[in-house]
Amino acid sequence: LGLVPARLRRRWRPAPAAGALVDVPEGGEEFQAVARVFKATPKDPLAYVSAHPRAWEACCVTRVRRVENASQEECSAGPYFFALQRSLEAQGLAFEPGTHTC
């Protein structure tokens, strides 16, 4: 959905309020991507063994809300991203969004 700060904001409204919650349209690509992650099989064993797999499969994503927090992105996530990029490149390593970022 993101990988780099500029791509993270590509779906944001033109002037989001600080910490604004925005409903993601149900039929859109972003909604479907979140729903796929929500329903994906985890790589690690389940933490809640009492959850029956069929019950989990029956769950459906009914709403996705995006947090549009420009202050957080500009003052925290963005500077961290670029500091990490500079640090790796100063060590002669190739910086790869998606590998070195979440």
N, C-alpha and C positions, 0 to 999 in steps of 0.2 A: 504493500500500500504506500510505502514511502521511500525508505532507504537513504534518502538525502533530504535536507531541510526544504529545498525548493520544491521537490516532488511531493513532500508531505502537505504543502499548502495548496497544491493545484486544484483541489476541490473546495477550498474555503470560499466563503462569500467575500466580496470586495473589501469590506471594512468590518471584520468581526470584533465584537466586544470581548473584553478580557474574560476568558473562561466560558465563552458562550457554548451552550449545548445546541446542536443542530440535528434534527431528524434526518437520517439518510434515506433517500427514496427506496422503497422496497424492491422495485424491479431493477435497480441499477447495479452496475459492476461492483461498486464499493460494498453495497449491502451483501451481494452474493459472495464476495471474497471473505467478508467477516463471517458469514454463515458457514462457509466451507471450513474455516479455521475452527469455529466453534464445534462443528460436527466431526472434525478429523480425529482419527485414532491417535491417542497420545503415544509418544516414543517411550515414555517411562511407564511403569506399572501404575494403575489407578491408586490414588491416595484414599479414595472413599470406596472401599470394597463393598459397602452395603448398597451402592447404586447398581441396580440390575441393568445390564447392557440394553435389553429391550426397552426399558423405561427411558433410558438416555436416548435411544434411537427415535423414540416417539416424540421427544421434545422438538419444538420447532422455534426458530428465531422469529419473533414477531416485531421486534423493534431494534434498530441500531441508532445510536446517537453519537455524533462526532464532537469531540471537544476542540473548539477553535480558540486556542489560547496563545495569541501572538506574543505576549510578554514572556511566557515560558519558552517559546521557541526562540525568540530573539535574544533573550538574556541568559538562557541556560543550555538548552539542547543544541542550538546553533553554534555558540562558541565552543562547547565541548566537542562537537563534531569536527570543527575546523582545527582545534588544537590536536585532536587525535590524528587527523590527516597530516598535519605538519610534522608531528612527532614521528610517525611511521616513515614519511618520506625523507626526513632528516637522517634516518637510520638506513636509508637506501632500500626501503621496502615499498612495494606497490600497495597503495591504499585501495581497498575494494569495498565499496558500499554493498551491504548485504552480508559480507563476510566479517567486516570489522564494525558493523553497526547492526542494530536490531530492526 
